[in-house]
Amino acid sequence: MIDHMTDRNDQWLGRSLMALRQLEFQGPTRFEVVTDFMQRYQMHEAGGSELTEWWIPAEDLEDLNDHIVGPIELVAEVRG
């Protein structure tokens, strides 16, 4: 399984929560995905070399959901 949440990701998410307050509800999540599935996609920087994310096309979302393993954890919660 791949868990790519780093301390820098957590710090960035914490700072970003203020921007999410304009929405009724929003929050970052953490979950595991089967490694073979994720190897189809490239990792991209999202604001720095230590802040990375996978870009998965919308048409692959259902397939991604089918490859989630275990629970989806709400990392933080923001209510508008």
C-alpha positions as CSV (number, residue, x, y, z in Angstrom):
1,M,0.0,0.0,0.0
2,I,1.1,3.6,-0.6
3,D,0.8,6.3,2.0
4,H,2.2,9.5,0.7
5,M,1.1,11.8,3.4
6,T,4.2,13.6,4.7
7,D,4.7,16.1,7.6
8,R,4.9,18.8,5.0
9,N,1.7,17.7,3.4
10,D,0.0,17.8,6.8
11,Q,1.4,21.3,7.4
12,W,0.2,22.5,4.1
13,L,-3.3,21.1,4.7
14,G,-3.4,22.8,8.1
15,R,-2.7,26.2,6.5
16,S,-5.1,25.5,3.7
17,L,-8.0,24.9,6.0
18,M,-8.7,28.6,6.4
19,A,-9.3,28.9,2.6
20,L,-11.9,26.0,2.9
21,R,-14.1,27.9,5.4
22,Q,-16.0,29.5,2.5
23,L,-17.5,26.1,1.7
24,E,-20.3,24.5,3.7
25,F,-18.1,21.5,4.6
26,Q,-14.7,20.4,3.4
27,G,-11.8,18.4,4.7
28,P,-8.7,16.6,3.5
29,T,-8.8,12.8,3.7
30,R,-6.2,10.0,3.9
31,F,-6.6,6.5,2.5
32,E,-4.6,3.7,1.1
33,V,-4.8,2.5,-2.5
34,V,-3.5,-0.6,-4.1
35,T,0.1,0.1,-5.3
36,D,-0.2,-1.5,-8.7
37,F,-3.2,0.8,-9.5
38,M,-1.3,4.0,-8.4
39,Q,1.7,3.1,-10.5
40,R,-0.3,4.0,-13.6
41,Y,-0.1,7.6,-12.6
42,Q,2.7,10.1,-12.1
43,M,3.4,12.1,-9.0
44,H,3.3,15.9,-9.4
45,E,4.6,18.7,-7.2
46,A,1.9,20.8,-5.7
47,G,3.7,23.8,-4.3
48,G,7.1,22.4,-3.6
49,S,9.2,19.3,-3.9
50,E,8.0,18.0,-0.5
51,L,4.4,18.6,-1.3
52,T,3.3,16.1,-3.9
53,E,0.1,14.6,-5.2
54,W,-1.1,12.2,-7.8
55,W,-3.2,13.6,-10.7
56,I,-5.9,11.1,-11.6
57,P,-8.2,11.9,-14.5
58,A,-11.9,12.2,-13.6
59,E,-12.8,9.4,-15.9
60,D,-10.7,7.0,-13.7
61,L,-12.4,8.0,-10.4
62,E,-14.6,5.0,-10.2
63,D,-11.6,2.7,-10.8
64,L,-9.7,4.6,-8.1
65,N,-12.6,4.0,-5.7
66,D,-12.5,0.3,-6.5
67,H,-8.8,0.2,-5.4
68,I,-9.2,1.9,-2.0
69,V,-8.1,-0.5,0.8
70,G,-9.5,0.0,4.3
71,P,-11.1,3.1,5.8
72,I,-11.0,6.6,4.6
73,E,-9.8,8.9,7.4
74,L,-10.9,12.5,7.7
75,V,-7.6,14.3,8.6
76,A,-9.3,17.6,9.5
77,E,-12.7,19.1,9.3
78,V,-13.8,22.6,8.3
79,R,-17.4,23.8,8.4
80,G,-18.4,27.2,6.8
